[in-house]
Amino acid sequence: MMLSNKPKIAKGIKVLELSFMGRKINPTLIWDNENVVLVDTGFPGQLQEIRIAMDEAGIPFSKLSKVIITHQDFDHIGGLSEILKASDHKIEVITHEEEKPFIEGKKPLLKMTPERLAGMFGALPDEKRKEAEAKFLESLTSQVDKTVDDGEVLPYCGEITVIYTPGHTPGHICLYLNQYKTLVTGDALNVVDGELVGPNPQFTPLLDTAKTSLKKLTQYDVETVICYHGGIFNDNVAQRLVELANE
Ligand SMILES: [Zn+2]
């Protein structure tokens, strides 16, 4: 019998496409017979969109068993607490050790600065504004159940290898889906105008670290990339990864 790299029928990946204020974002859904894993959770208020996108993939929200968070940014953790509250069973939340205290609200989210909050709630009178800000930050807080580190292999959905790629945030991770030769990049890479590009300098405080992290990605046999911002890229990925790592 010939061995095939094609995903087995019982398993799957679906790139969800959510919209927020004219921007598209792409959480990834991965599943096998026992587990349904969502990578990143969109902005607050997108639960209904996630449910619909999961239904379209043929995987109802009620089957969701794990959420992996690539990093603490607002557009990645925004939907997490709503998802956990809406589920009738425990959903395991997984991230890197370095991101855990931010997601649990023990450290302030690095990019949710007072200026940014003021931009969101500045129109409110002072007392109301403080209340709204506190409520908003509280809504971004969730408990993390499991932390993962570089090289760790999660034994489901065809095996998921964690790649620690700090820079965009201190504990940013990418996920290599072994069975599919597919890399879920979080914000370590982006697709802009059909081209695979590096981290967005505007939102990447440790840009040099982030660029060094890209070298790690070249060690994996990647055929397809899924970027949270920009979606799927599968044109000569291995070569493009090497180019980006050497830039
Ligand atoms: Zn992002």
py3Dmol code that shows the C-alpha trace and the ligand (Angstrom):
import py3Dmol

protein = """\
ATOM      1  CA  MET A   1       0.000   0.000   0.000  1.00  0.00           C
ATOM      2  CA  MET A   2       1.253   3.460  -0.879  1.00  0.00           C
ATOM      3  CA  LEU A   3       1.720   5.865   1.952  1.00  0.00           C
ATOM      4  CA  SER A   4      -0.081   9.117   1.389  1.00  0.00           C
ATOM      5  CA  ASN A   5       0.508  12.522   2.930  1.00  0.00           C
ATOM      6  CA  LYS A   6      -3.100  13.416   2.306  1.00  0.00           C
ATOM      7  CA  PRO A   7      -5.148  13.974   5.437  1.00  0.00           C
ATOM      8  CA  LYS A   8      -7.227  10.975   6.428  1.00  0.00           C
ATOM      9  CA  ILE A   9     -10.950  11.363   5.950  1.00  0.00           C
ATOM     10  CA  ALA A  10     -11.727  11.289   9.650  1.00  0.00           C
ATOM     11  CA  LYS A  11      -9.474  14.246  10.336  1.00  0.00           C
ATOM     12  CA  GLY A  12      -9.483  17.783   9.139  1.00  0.00           C
ATOM     13  CA  ILE A  13      -8.513  21.415   9.154  1.00  0.00           C
ATOM     14  CA  LYS A  14     -10.646  24.424   8.392  1.00  0.00           C
ATOM     15  CA  VAL A  15      -9.483  28.004   8.270  1.00  0.00           C
ATOM     16  CA  LEU A  16     -12.291  30.103   9.705  1.00  0.00           C
ATOM     17  CA  GLU A  17     -12.789  33.569   8.299  1.00  0.00           C
ATOM     18  CA  LEU A  18     -14.161  36.193  10.655  1.00  0.00           C
ATOM     19  CA  SER A  19     -14.619  39.909   9.968  1.00  0.00           C
ATOM     20  CA  PHE A  20     -14.056  42.745  12.370  1.00  0.00           C
ATOM     21  CA  MET A  21     -14.356  46.386  11.330  1.00  0.00           C
ATOM     22  CA  GLY A  22     -13.391  45.616   7.753  1.00  0.00           C
ATOM     23  CA  ARG A  23     -10.493  43.354   8.725  1.00  0.00           C
ATOM     24  CA  LYS A  24     -10.451  39.624   8.171  1.00  0.00           C
ATOM     25  CA  ILE A  25      -8.976  37.296  10.752  1.00  0.00           C
ATOM     26  CA  ASN A  26      -8.428  33.557  10.559  1.00  0.00           C
ATOM     27  CA  PRO A  27      -8.720  31.265  13.544  1.00  0.00           C
ATOM     28  CA  THR A  28      -7.953  27.661  12.577  1.00  0.00           C
ATOM     29  CA  LEU A  29     -10.106  24.671  13.426  1.00  0.00           C
ATOM     30  CA  ILE A  30      -8.439  21.245  13.602  1.00  0.00           C
ATOM     31  CA  TRP A  31     -10.153  18.026  14.489  1.00  0.00           C
ATOM     32  CA  ASP A  32      -9.909  14.257  14.713  1.00  0.00           C
ATOM     33  CA  ASN A  33     -12.276  11.641  16.089  1.00  0.00           C
ATOM     34  CA  GLU A  34     -11.691  12.635  19.715  1.00  0.00           C
ATOM     35  CA  ASN A  35     -10.708  16.285  19.690  1.00  0.00           C
ATOM     36  CA  VAL A  36     -11.791  19.553  18.185  1.00  0.00           C
ATOM     37  CA  VAL A  37      -9.193  22.279  18.581  1.00  0.00           C
ATOM     38  CA  LEU A  38      -9.623  25.984  17.873  1.00  0.00           C
ATOM     39  CA  VAL A  39      -6.463  28.037  17.424  1.00  0.00           C
ATOM     40  CA  ASP A  40      -7.162  31.625  18.539  1.00  0.00           C
ATOM     41  CA  THR A  41     -10.584  33.060  19.192  1.00  0.00           C
ATOM     42  CA  GLY A  42     -11.232  36.351  17.405  1.00  0.00           C
ATOM     43  CA  PHE A  43     -12.409  39.627  18.905  1.00  0.00           C
ATOM     44  CA  PRO A  44     -14.988  39.923  21.690  1.00  0.00           C
ATOM     45  CA  GLY A  45     -18.509  39.471  20.358  1.00  0.00           C
ATOM     46  CA  GLN A  46     -17.659  37.021  17.573  1.00  0.00           C
ATOM     47  CA  LEU A  47     -18.989  33.849  19.175  1.00  0.00           C
ATOM     48  CA  GLN A  48     -21.972  33.647  16.848  1.00  0.00           C
ATOM     49  CA  GLU A  49     -19.699  34.004  13.820  1.00  0.00           C
ATOM     50  CA  ILE A  50     -17.467  31.235  15.173  1.00  0.00           C
ATOM     51  CA  ARG A  51     -20.476  28.971  15.692  1.00  0.00           C
ATOM     52  CA  ILE A  52     -21.652  29.549  12.126  1.00  0.00           C
ATOM     53  CA  ALA A  53     -18.166  28.979  10.678  1.00  0.00           C
ATOM     54  CA  MET A  54     -17.833  25.745  12.669  1.00  0.00           C
ATOM     55  CA  ASP A  55     -21.246  24.569  11.467  1.00  0.00           C
ATOM     56  CA  GLU A  56     -20.105  25.223   7.915  1.00  0.00           C
ATOM     57  CA  ALA A  57     -17.107  22.998   8.579  1.00  0.00           C
ATOM     58  CA  GLY A  58     -19.500  20.304   9.814  1.00  0.00           C
ATOM     59  CA  ILE A  59     -18.134  20.531  13.341  1.00  0.00           C
ATOM     60  CA  PRO A  60     -20.681  21.922  15.797  1.00  0.00           C
ATOM     61  CA  PHE A  61     -19.508  24.265  18.544  1.00  0.00           C
ATOM     62  CA  SER A  62     -20.690  21.694  21.105  1.00  0.00           C
ATOM     63  CA  LYS A  63     -17.805  19.434  20.009  1.00  0.00           C
ATOM     64  CA  LEU A  64     -15.086  21.980  20.771  1.00  0.00           C
ATOM     65  CA  SER A  65     -12.691  20.468  23.318  1.00  0.00           C
ATOM     66  CA  LYS A  66      -9.521  22.582  23.283  1.00  0.00           C
ATOM     67  CA  VAL A  67      -8.428  26.110  22.516  1.00  0.00           C
ATOM     68  CA  ILE A  68      -4.797  26.894  21.744  1.00  0.00           C
ATOM     69  CA  ILE A  69      -3.854  30.573  22.015  1.00  0.00           C
ATOM     70  CA  THR A  70      -0.834  31.630  19.958  1.00  0.00           C
ATOM     71  CA  HIS A  71      -0.438  34.828  21.978  1.00  0.00           C
ATOM     72  CA  GLN A  72      -2.098  37.377  24.209  1.00  0.00           C
ATOM     73  CA  ASP A  73      -3.181  40.019  21.690  1.00  0.00           C
ATOM     74  CA  PHE A  74      -6.743  41.282  21.799  1.00  0.00           C
ATOM     75  CA  ASP A  75      -7.702  39.893  18.384  1.00  0.00           C
ATOM     76  CA  HIS A  76      -6.571  36.395  19.430  1.00  0.00           C
ATOM     77  CA  ILE A  77      -7.952  36.107  22.963  1.00  0.00           C
ATOM     78  CA  GLY A  78     -11.008  38.354  22.542  1.00  0.00           C
ATOM     79  CA  GLY A  79     -13.477  35.524  22.084  1.00  0.00           C
ATOM     80  CA  LEU A  80     -12.003  33.151  24.634  1.00  0.00           C
ATOM     81  CA  SER A  81     -14.067  33.929  27.729  1.00  0.00           C
ATOM     82  CA  GLU A  82     -17.312  33.924  25.729  1.00  0.00           C
ATOM     83  CA  ILE A  83     -16.432  30.534  24.243  1.00  0.00           C
ATOM     84  CA  LEU A  84     -15.680  29.056  27.664  1.00  0.00           C
ATOM     85  CA  LYS A  85     -18.894  30.449  29.135  1.00  0.00           C
ATOM     86  CA  ALA A  86     -21.030  29.251  26.237  1.00  0.00           C
ATOM     87  CA  SER A  87     -19.767  25.667  26.394  1.00  0.00           C
ATOM     88  CA  ASP A  88     -21.683  23.101  28.437  1.00  0.00           C
ATOM     89  CA  HIS A  89     -18.470  21.205  29.117  1.00  0.00           C
ATOM     90  CA  LYS A  90     -14.910  22.026  30.095  1.00  0.00           C
ATOM     91  CA  ILE A  91     -12.732  23.316  27.285  1.00  0.00           C
ATOM     92  CA  GLU A  92      -8.998  23.031  27.859  1.00  0.00           C
ATOM     93  CA  VAL A  93      -7.096  26.284  27.266  1.00  0.00           C
ATOM     94  CA  ILE A  94      -3.504  25.890  26.128  1.00  0.00           C
ATOM     95  CA  THR A  95      -0.783  28.491  25.605  1.00  0.00           C
ATOM     96  CA  HIS A  96       2.898  29.156  26.290  1.00  0.00           C
ATOM     97  CA  GLU A  97       4.041  29.697  29.876  1.00  0.00           C
ATOM     98  CA  GLU A  98       5.126  33.270  29.064  1.00  0.00           C
ATOM     99  CA  GLU A  99       1.670  34.241  27.837  1.00  0.00           C
ATOM    100  CA  LYS A 100      -0.281  32.651  30.667  1.00  0.00           C
ATOM    101  CA  PRO A 101      -0.114  35.511  33.216  1.00  0.00           C
ATOM    102  CA  PHE A 102      -1.306  38.014  30.609  1.00  0.00           C
ATOM    103  CA  ILE A 103      -4.242  35.856  29.552  1.00  0.00           C
ATOM    104  CA  GLU A 104      -5.152  35.200  33.178  1.00  0.00           C
ATOM    105  CA  GLY A 105      -5.093  38.928  33.955  1.00  0.00           C
ATOM    106  CA  LYS A 106      -2.148  38.688  36.357  1.00  0.00           C
ATOM    107  CA  LYS A 107      -0.095  40.989  34.139  1.00  0.00           C
ATOM    108  CA  PRO A 108      -1.549  43.780  31.974  1.00  0.00           C
ATOM    109  CA  LEU A 109      -1.842  42.881  28.296  1.00  0.00           C
ATOM    110  CA  LEU A 110       1.284  44.308  26.696  1.00  0.00           C
ATOM    111  CA  LYS A 111      -0.389  46.088  23.804  1.00  0.00           C
ATOM    112  CA  MET A 112      -3.562  47.134  25.600  1.00  0.00           C
ATOM    113  CA  THR A 113      -1.935  50.371  26.718  1.00  0.00           C
ATOM    114  CA  PRO A 114      -3.760  53.189  28.553  1.00  0.00           C
ATOM    115  CA  GLU A 115      -3.615  55.156  25.286  1.00  0.00           C
ATOM    116  CA  ARG A 116      -5.263  52.355  23.364  1.00  0.00           C
ATOM    117  CA  LEU A 117      -7.942  51.932  26.019  1.00  0.00           C
ATOM    118  CA  ALA A 118      -8.530  55.683  25.973  1.00  0.00           C
ATOM    119  CA  GLY A 119      -9.008  55.412  22.220  1.00  0.00           C
ATOM    120  CA  MET A 120     -11.729  52.820  22.784  1.00  0.00           C
ATOM    121  CA  PHE A 121     -13.495  54.364  25.752  1.00  0.00           C
ATOM    122  CA  GLY A 122     -12.248  57.976  25.785  1.00  0.00           C
ATOM    123  CA  ALA A 123     -15.633  59.358  24.763  1.00  0.00           C
ATOM    124  CA  LEU A 124     -17.157  58.312  28.095  1.00  0.00           C
ATOM    125  CA  PRO A 125     -17.136  60.547  31.184  1.00  0.00           C
ATOM    126  CA  ASP A 126     -14.272  59.763  33.540  1.00  0.00           C
ATOM    127  CA  GLU A 127     -16.016  57.530  36.061  1.00  0.00           C
ATOM    128  CA  LYS A 128     -17.953  55.578  33.438  1.00  0.00           C
ATOM    129  CA  ARG A 129     -14.800  55.222  31.392  1.00  0.00           C
ATOM    130  CA  LYS A 130     -12.858  53.571  34.223  1.00  0.00           C
ATOM    131  CA  GLU A 131     -15.734  51.200  34.836  1.00  0.00           C
ATOM    132  CA  ALA A 132     -16.017  50.325  31.156  1.00  0.00           C
ATOM    133  CA  GLU A 133     -12.276  49.789  30.838  1.00  0.00           C
ATOM    134  CA  ALA A 134     -12.161  47.515  33.883  1.00  0.00           C
ATOM    135  CA  LYS A 135     -15.129  45.524  32.620  1.00  0.00           C
ATOM    136  CA  PHE A 136     -13.562  45.215  29.198  1.00  0.00           C
ATOM    137  CA  LEU A 137     -10.200  44.036  30.564  1.00  0.00           C
ATOM    138  CA  GLU A 138     -11.998  41.571  32.833  1.00  0.00           C
ATOM    139  CA  SER A 139     -13.811  40.182  29.784  1.00  0.00           C
ATOM    140  CA  LEU A 140     -10.430  39.442  28.200  1.00  0.00           C
ATOM    141  CA  THR A 141      -9.355  37.317  31.159  1.00  0.00           C
ATOM    142  CA  SER A 142      -9.528  33.525  31.172  1.00  0.00           C
ATOM    143  CA  GLN A 143      -7.910  30.689  33.037  1.00  0.00           C
ATOM    144  CA  VAL A 144      -5.177  28.763  31.241  1.00  0.00           C
ATOM    145  CA  ASP A 145      -5.224  24.999  31.906  1.00  0.00           C
ATOM    146  CA  LYS A 146      -2.023  23.854  30.268  1.00  0.00           C
ATOM    147  CA  THR A 147       1.196  25.489  29.155  1.00  0.00           C
ATOM    148  CA  VAL A 148       3.329  24.164  26.326  1.00  0.00           C
ATOM    149  CA  ASP A 149       6.930  24.729  25.356  1.00  0.00           C
ATOM    150  CA  ASP A 150       9.116  24.617  22.276  1.00  0.00           C
ATOM    151  CA  GLY A 151       9.185  21.248  20.552  1.00  0.00           C
ATOM    152  CA  GLU A 152       6.354  19.788  22.585  1.00  0.00           C
ATOM    153  CA  VAL A 153       4.129  17.505  20.541  1.00  0.00           C
ATOM    154  CA  LEU A 154       0.432  17.421  21.328  1.00  0.00           C
ATOM    155  CA  PRO A 155      -0.760  13.907  20.536  1.00  0.00           C
ATOM    156  CA  TYR A 156      -4.000  14.681  18.727  1.00  0.00           C
ATOM    157  CA  CYS A 157      -5.290  15.921  15.361  1.00  0.00           C
ATOM    158  CA  GLY A 158      -2.422  14.201  13.588  1.00  0.00           C
ATOM    159  CA  GLU A 159       0.082  15.569  16.130  1.00  0.00           C
ATOM    160  CA  ILE A 160       0.653  19.264  16.717  1.00  0.00           C
ATOM    161  CA  THR A 161       4.220  20.458  17.324  1.00  0.00           C
ATOM    162  CA  VAL A 162       4.607  23.649  19.346  1.00  0.00           C
ATOM    163  CA  ILE A 163       7.247  26.075  18.033  1.00  0.00           C
ATOM    164  CA  TYR A 164       8.208  28.828  20.444  1.00  0.00           C
ATOM    165  CA  THR A 165       8.575  32.000  18.351  1.00  0.00           C
ATOM    166  CA  PRO A 166       8.983  34.981  20.697  1.00  0.00           C
ATOM    167  CA  GLY A 167       9.116  38.545  19.409  1.00  0.00           C
ATOM    168  CA  HIS A 168       5.606  39.600  18.481  1.00  0.00           C
ATOM    169  CA  THR A 169       4.908  38.876  22.154  1.00  0.00           C
ATOM    170  CA  PRO A 170       7.211  37.186  24.725  1.00  0.00           C
ATOM    171  CA  GLY A 171       5.463  33.821  24.555  1.00  0.00           C
ATOM    172  CA  HIS A 172       4.239  33.691  20.984  1.00  0.00           C
ATOM    173  CA  ILE A 173       3.942  30.182  19.526  1.00  0.00           C
ATOM    174  CA  CYS A 174       3.441  28.769  16.057  1.00  0.00           C
ATOM    175  CA  LEU A 175       1.915  25.321  15.570  1.00  0.00           C
ATOM    176  CA  TYR A 176       3.161  22.757  13.097  1.00  0.00           C
ATOM    177  CA  LEU A 177       0.459  20.275  12.153  1.00  0.00           C
ATOM    178  CA  ASN A 178       2.631  17.229  11.537  1.00  0.00           C
ATOM    179  CA  GLN A 179       0.177  15.169   9.557  1.00  0.00           C
ATOM    180  CA  TYR A 180      -0.720  18.014   7.226  1.00  0.00           C
ATOM    181  CA  LYS A 181       2.719  19.637   6.839  1.00  0.00           C
ATOM    182  CA  THR A 182       0.902  22.825   7.700  1.00  0.00           C
ATOM    183  CA  LEU A 183       2.151  25.698   9.834  1.00  0.00           C
ATOM    184  CA  VAL A 184      -0.284  27.834  11.812  1.00  0.00           C
ATOM    185  CA  THR A 185       1.723  31.007  12.238  1.00  0.00           C
ATOM    186  CA  GLY A 186      -0.272  33.222  14.573  1.00  0.00           C
ATOM    187  CA  ASP A 187       1.264  36.649  13.931  1.00  0.00           C
ATOM    188  CA  ALA A 188       4.852  35.455  13.324  1.00  0.00           C
ATOM    189  CA  LEU A 189       4.080  35.675   9.603  1.00  0.00           C
ATOM    190  CA  ASN A 190       1.377  37.407   7.590  1.00  0.00           C
ATOM    191  CA  VAL A 191      -0.018  37.204   4.085  1.00  0.00           C
ATOM    192  CA  VAL A 192      -0.246  40.651   2.525  1.00  0.00           C
ATOM    193  CA  ASP A 193      -1.412  41.110  -1.083  1.00  0.00           C
ATOM    194  CA  GLY A 194      -0.880  37.415  -1.770  1.00  0.00           C
ATOM    195  CA  GLU A 195       2.715  37.360  -0.493  1.00  0.00           C
ATOM    196  CA  LEU A 196       4.035  35.697   2.650  1.00  0.00           C
ATOM    197  CA  VAL A 197       5.758  38.354   4.779  1.00  0.00           C
ATOM    198  CA  GLY A 198       7.318  38.612   8.231  1.00  0.00           C
ATOM    199  CA  PRO A 199       5.821  40.020  11.422  1.00  0.00           C
ATOM    200  CA  ASN A 200       4.132  43.420  11.261  1.00  0.00           C
ATOM    201  CA  PRO A 201       6.725  45.862  12.694  1.00  0.00           C
ATOM    202  CA  GLN A 202       3.996  48.159  13.999  1.00  0.00           C
ATOM    203  CA  PHE A 203       2.743  45.497  16.414  1.00  0.00           C
ATOM    204  CA  THR A 204       5.978  43.602  17.061  1.00  0.00           C
ATOM    205  CA  PRO A 205       7.884  45.232  19.940  1.00  0.00           C
ATOM    206  CA  LEU A 206      10.829  42.818  19.776  1.00  0.00           C
ATOM    207  CA  LEU A 207      11.250  42.792  16.027  1.00  0.00           C
ATOM    208  CA  ASP A 208      14.786  41.362  16.014  1.00  0.00           C
ATOM    209  CA  THR A 209      13.725  38.528  18.298  1.00  0.00           C
ATOM    210  CA  ALA A 210      10.735  37.875  16.059  1.00  0.00           C
ATOM    211  CA  LYS A 211      12.975  37.712  13.000  1.00  0.00           C
ATOM    212  CA  THR A 212      15.371  35.329  14.743  1.00  0.00           C
ATOM    213  CA  SER A 213      12.380  33.149  15.600  1.00  0.00           C
ATOM    214  CA  LEU A 214      11.626  32.781  11.881  1.00  0.00           C
ATOM    215  CA  LYS A 215      14.819  30.746  11.472  1.00  0.00           C
ATOM    216  CA  LYS A 216      13.232  28.005  13.565  1.00  0.00           C
ATOM    217  CA  LEU A 217      10.389  27.644  11.111  1.00  0.00           C
ATOM    218  CA  THR A 218      12.740  26.591   8.315  1.00  0.00           C
ATOM    219  CA  GLN A 219      13.503  23.380  10.228  1.00  0.00           C
ATOM    220  CA  TYR A 220      10.037  22.047   9.496  1.00  0.00           C
ATOM    221  CA  ASP A 221       8.799  20.525   6.264  1.00  0.00           C
ATOM    222  CA  VAL A 222       6.079  23.084   5.538  1.00  0.00           C
ATOM    223  CA  GLU A 223       3.841  22.884   2.484  1.00  0.00           C
ATOM    224  CA  THR A 224       1.044  25.134   3.644  1.00  0.00           C
ATOM    225  CA  VAL A 225       0.980  28.145   5.926  1.00  0.00           C
ATOM    226  CA  ILE A 226      -2.070  29.533   7.698  1.00  0.00           C
ATOM    227  CA  CYS A 227      -1.651  33.141   8.852  1.00  0.00           C
ATOM    228  CA  TYR A 228      -4.113  34.690  11.275  1.00  0.00           C
ATOM    229  CA  HIS A 229      -3.889  37.816   9.175  1.00  0.00           C
ATOM    230  CA  GLY A 230      -4.052  36.866   5.517  1.00  0.00           C
ATOM    231  CA  GLY A 231      -5.084  33.213   5.608  1.00  0.00           C
ATOM    232  CA  ILE A 232      -3.643  30.361   3.554  1.00  0.00           C
ATOM    233  CA  PHE A 233      -0.383  30.546   1.602  1.00  0.00           C
ATOM    234  CA  ASN A 234       0.974  27.504  -0.225  1.00  0.00           C
ATOM    235  CA  ASP A 235       3.177  28.781  -3.024  1.00  0.00           C
ATOM    236  CA  ASN A 236       6.741  27.489  -2.610  1.00  0.00           C
ATOM    237  CA  VAL A 237       6.509  27.852   1.144  1.00  0.00           C
ATOM    238  CA  ALA A 238       9.818  26.224   2.087  1.00  0.00           C
ATOM    239  CA  GLN A 239      11.792  28.560  -0.165  1.00  0.00           C
ATOM    240  CA  ARG A 240       9.896  31.640   1.035  1.00  0.00           C
ATOM    241  CA  LEU A 241      10.509  30.676   4.668  1.00  0.00           C
ATOM    242  CA  VAL A 242      14.243  30.501   4.026  1.00  0.00           C
ATOM    243  CA  GLU A 243      14.147  33.921   2.323  1.00  0.00           C
ATOM    244  CA  LEU A 244      12.298  35.457   5.232  1.00  0.00           C
ATOM    245  CA  ALA A 245      14.613  33.858   7.773  1.00  0.00           C
ATOM    246  CA  ASN A 246      17.641  35.312   5.982  1.00  0.00           C
ATOM    247  CA  GLU A 247      16.271  38.812   5.527  1.00  0.00           C
TER     248      GLU A 247
END
"""
ligand_1 = """\
1
ZN
Zn -3.105 39.443 15.483
"""
view = py3Dmol.view(width=600, height=400)
view.addModel(protein, "pdb")
view.setStyle({"model": 0}, {"cartoon": {"style": "trace"}})
view.addModel(ligand_1, "xyz")
view.setStyle({"model": 1}, {"stick": {}})
view.zoomTo()
view.show()
